[in-house]
Each structure stands twice: as C-alpha cells, then as structure tokens.
Amino acid sequence: MAHSTPKLNRGCFTVDSAAYVAGLSRELVRRWAFGVGRDHKPVLIAEADGDCLTFVDVIQLMSLRNLRRVEEVPLDRIQQAIQVAHHDYGIEFPFARRHQTYMLGKEILLNVDGIMVQISGKQRHQQLVPRLVAKYIKELSFGSNGLANCYTAMRRGAYSVQLDPMRALGHPMVLPVHMTVGAIVEVVQTEGSVERAARMLDIPRAAVKLATDYDAKQLAAVSSKAA
C-alpha cells in the first residue's frame, strides 16, 4: 500500500533499533514484522518500507510484547485479530490506535464505531459490553488520525525519554534537554562516568542518568529470548 506521508515523518528503525526501543530480541522483531521462511509468517501487517520499520510498527511491536508477556495471549490469536481487523473491518494497525483494541480475558476486542466486537477466538464478530473491557496501552499520545504519534518510555522527575517520529527519526530522546539517548550514552562511554558526561554536555546529571538507565534496560530486553 502506498503512503502519502513522508518516511521522515513516520520514523525509520532497523531491526536492531526496533528491537532496542521495543524491548524485544532481534529474532522476535524479524519474525513478528517480516516472518521467517515458510513456517513463520509475519504477525504484523507492517507499515515498513523495505527493511525500515516505522514508529507505528514499533508501537505495534510493543503492543504485541505486552499481549504475549503480560496478557499471555497466544501468538496465533493475535495474528488472527490483526487479520480480522484489517480484512473484515478495514482498520489498519489496530494496536497503534487510540481506544481501538481492548482485552476481555484472553480475547481481543475491537472498537468499531463505538461497538465492541470480538476479533479473536471462536466467537469472532460477537458484540460485547464496553464496561467489561480494559485498555492496556499506556503512555501514548495520538494524532488527529487516531494513530500513535508519541511514546513516553520512561519518566523521572522533570525528565523523560520519548519516541516521536518527528524528532530524530523516532529514536529515543531525553527531554527537555533534546538529546538522543544514543548520543548521551556515547559521551558517557567516552568520558567514563555520568558526572563527566554531564559536565561535557552541559546538561543535568539526572538527564544523563535517565539516558543510561533507559539504555541498560533496553539492552537487557534485547538480549532476552523470552517471547
């Protein structure tokens, strides 16, 4: 499908950088976004342009991670829900939209014009009562089209790590100092300590520490083999 929005406004992530920010192993990102051979078809219907995953794709990967690890939803049920949302209701990227997907037990529900419809399991297309469901995506902001356009990955005091496709191709940035996590961490590695890096960059130590803590957390997640 062609997209009129410029790639730079949608973000651009390699498999490695998507794995880093989504908190997944590289193998899972490849399998979920692109598939692996004949036996493992993609779980997502990705917005990806070639090997370049977009911000929306990364948010979808985060949602899949939560569905698998927190809600313990089977992978084939998630794949089924994405296909039903896309083909039966014409809703692309359902896990990256405002108030679009919900959980009821292990089943996935879709908000279709204010009506909750089950899109996984044997009772697909069944309408359900909205008060029974619970939203699971947090710390997301959305654009006028309903798609996620900013994700706050970590907060601490006056500082936060945010992913915004309009800044640095969507890669994590420490606000309000407006420096990428990668740039800060590189200076810490060069200077040998958080304190020296803060002096070199002329930014508060707390901002540098937030960047290094976020980086350590994401690197640990990338090395995990858990699905």
Summary of the structure (lengths in Angstrom):
residues: 227
radius of gyration: 18.5
end to end distance: 29.0
largest distance: 59.4
contacts: 702
relative contact order: 0.12
helix: 42%
strand: 21%
